[in-house]
Amino acid sequence: MTLIPYLFFDGTCADAMQFYAKVFNGTLPAMQRWSEMPPNPDYPITDEQKNRVMHARMDSKDFSLMGSDGTPGNEQKGGNISLSLNFDDLAEGEKLFNMLSSGGAVETPLTDMFWGAKFGQFTDKFGIDWSFNIALTPAAATTEPEAFCRAVQGIARKLNENRG
């Protein structure tokens, strides 16, 4: 079984998928626009919607992402999900964190955590939430749920302290 996240955008899918392909050294084997769909009188496509992406796929060495600008008239924006990337290589993790977060909003900069990893979170310039865990020790690559919960609580305390 393979899980492939499907991301929804509001008119920026093509730019986002091209950006992700560049960051992850991937390819775009699919990028279909609504204008490529056979006409259907039950689902008319306006001129404004024709160039929006109906379906796209980005394949990298390690994973794939799919995306769309949503169904015309029923576009979706944002959601309650964060894509989590885990790394064993510090330089690679820092490089990708900086590339993906460029132009976005960093919520938690890469920070040394008690479980032996650097951890950070951000929303990229296309509105997608990401979290990074860069293992600094072998045990950090397989963080136990209890340790993760304690870390999130610690991050929340830190954010509250910074706001106060």
C-alpha positions as CSV (number, residue, x, y, z in Angstrom):
1,M,0.0,0.0,0.0
2,T,1.2,3.5,-0.8
3,L,-0.2,6.7,0.8
4,I,0.0,9.7,-1.5
5,P,-1.2,13.1,0.0
6,Y,-3.6,15.0,-2.2
7,L,-3.3,18.7,-1.8
8,F,-5.9,21.3,-2.8
9,F,-5.1,24.9,-3.8
10,D,-7.0,27.9,-5.0
11,G,-5.6,28.6,-8.4
12,T,-1.9,28.0,-7.4
13,C,-1.7,24.3,-7.9
14,A,0.5,24.5,-11.0
15,D,3.0,26.8,-9.3
16,A,3.0,24.8,-6.1
17,M,3.6,21.4,-7.9
18,Q,6.4,23.0,-10.0
19,F,7.9,24.4,-6.8
20,Y,7.7,21.0,-5.0
21,A,9.2,19.2,-8.0
22,K,12.2,21.7,-7.9
23,V,12.7,21.4,-4.1
24,F,12.5,17.6,-4.1
25,N,14.3,17.1,-7.4
26,G,11.1,15.4,-8.8
27,T,9.1,15.2,-12.0
28,L,5.6,16.2,-13.0
29,P,4.2,13.2,-14.9
30,A,0.7,14.6,-14.8
31,M,-0.7,18.1,-15.0
32,Q,-4.2,18.2,-16.5
33,R,-6.3,21.4,-16.7
34,W,-10.1,21.6,-16.6
35,S,-10.0,22.7,-20.2
36,E,-8.8,19.2,-21.2
37,M,-11.9,17.6,-19.9
38,P,-14.6,16.7,-22.5
39,P,-17.4,19.3,-22.4
40,N,-20.3,18.3,-20.1
41,P,-23.5,20.5,-20.0
42,D,-24.2,19.4,-16.5
43,Y,-20.7,20.7,-15.4
44,P,-20.0,23.8,-17.4
45,I,-16.4,25.2,-17.1
46,T,-16.1,29.0,-17.2
47,D,-13.2,30.7,-19.0
48,E,-11.7,31.6,-15.7
49,Q,-11.7,28.0,-14.5
50,K,-10.4,26.4,-17.8
51,N,-6.7,27.0,-16.9
52,R,-7.0,25.7,-13.3
53,V,-5.5,22.4,-12.6
54,M,-7.9,19.4,-12.4
55,H,-5.2,16.9,-11.4
56,A,-1.4,17.0,-11.0
57,R,1.2,14.5,-9.7
58,M,4.7,15.1,-8.5
59,D,7.0,12.1,-8.1
60,S,10.3,12.3,-6.2
61,K,12.8,9.6,-5.3
62,D,11.1,9.1,-1.9
63,F,7.5,10.0,-2.3
64,S,4.7,11.5,-4.5
65,L,2.3,14.3,-4.0
66,M,-1.0,14.9,-6.0
67,G,-2.8,18.2,-6.2
68,S,-5.7,20.1,-7.7
69,D,-7.3,23.5,-7.8
70,G,-10.5,21.8,-6.8
71,T,-13.7,21.2,-8.7
72,P,-15.0,24.3,-10.4
73,G,-17.6,26.0,-8.2
74,N,-16.4,23.9,-5.2
75,E,-12.8,24.9,-4.7
76,Q,-11.2,23.9,-1.4
77,K,-8.8,25.9,0.7
78,G,-6.5,24.7,3.4
79,G,-7.2,21.9,5.8
80,N,-6.4,20.3,9.1
81,I,-3.3,18.3,8.0
82,S,0.4,18.8,8.2
83,L,2.9,17.0,6.0
84,S,5.7,15.6,8.2
85,L,9.2,14.9,6.7
86,N,11.7,12.9,8.7
87,F,15.5,13.0,7.9
88,D,18.6,11.3,9.1
89,D,20.8,13.8,7.3
90,L,21.1,17.2,9.0
91,A,22.4,19.2,6.0
92,E,19.6,17.8,3.7
93,G,16.9,18.5,6.3
94,E,18.1,22.1,6.9
95,K,18.4,22.7,3.2
96,L,14.9,21.5,2.4
97,F,13.4,23.3,5.5
98,N,14.9,26.6,4.2
99,M,13.8,26.0,0.6
100,L,10.2,24.9,1.4
101,S,9.7,27.6,4.1
102,S,11.0,30.4,1.8
103,G,8.1,32.9,1.3
104,G,6.0,31.1,3.9
105,A,5.5,31.6,7.6
106,V,7.8,29.7,10.0
107,E,5.9,28.8,13.2
108,T,8.7,26.9,14.9
109,P,12.3,27.4,13.6
110,L,14.4,24.3,13.5
111,T,15.2,23.8,17.2
112,D,17.2,21.1,19.1
113,M,14.7,19.0,20.9
114,F,15.1,16.7,24.0
115,W,14.5,13.6,22.0
116,G,17.7,14.1,20.0
117,A,16.4,15.8,16.9
118,K,15.9,19.2,15.3
119,F,12.2,20.0,14.9
120,G,10.5,22.8,13.1
121,Q,7.1,23.7,11.6
122,F,5.9,26.2,8.9
123,T,3.2,27.0,6.4
124,D,4.7,27.3,2.9
125,K,3.8,30.1,0.5
126,F,1.0,27.9,-1.0
127,G,-0.7,27.5,2.4
128,I,0.5,23.9,3.1
129,D,1.6,23.0,6.6
130,W,4.8,21.1,7.1
131,S,6.7,19.7,10.1
132,F,10.3,18.5,10.0
133,N,12.1,16.1,12.3
134,I,15.8,15.8,11.7
135,A,17.3,12.9,13.7
136,L,20.6,13.8,15.5
137,T,20.6,10.4,17.2
138,P,19.4,7.0,15.9
139,A,16.6,6.9,18.5
140,A,15.2,10.2,17.3
141,A,14.4,8.7,13.9
142,T,11.7,6.6,15.5
143,T,10.2,9.0,18.1
144,E,7.7,7.3,20.4
145,P,4.3,8.9,20.6
146,E,4.7,9.8,24.3
147,A,7.9,11.7,23.5
148,F,6.3,13.5,20.6
149,C,3.3,14.6,22.7
150,R,5.7,15.9,25.4
151,A,7.6,17.8,22.7
152,V,4.4,19.4,21.3
153,Q,3.5,20.4,24.8
154,G,6.9,21.9,25.2
155,I,6.6,23.8,21.9
156,A,3.2,25.1,23.0
157,R,4.7,26.4,26.3
158,K,7.6,28.0,24.4
159,L,5.2,29.8,22.0
160,N,3.0,31.0,24.9
161,E,6.1,32.3,26.7
162,N,7.2,34.2,23.5
163,R,3.7,35.7,23.1
164,G,3.5,36.8,26.8
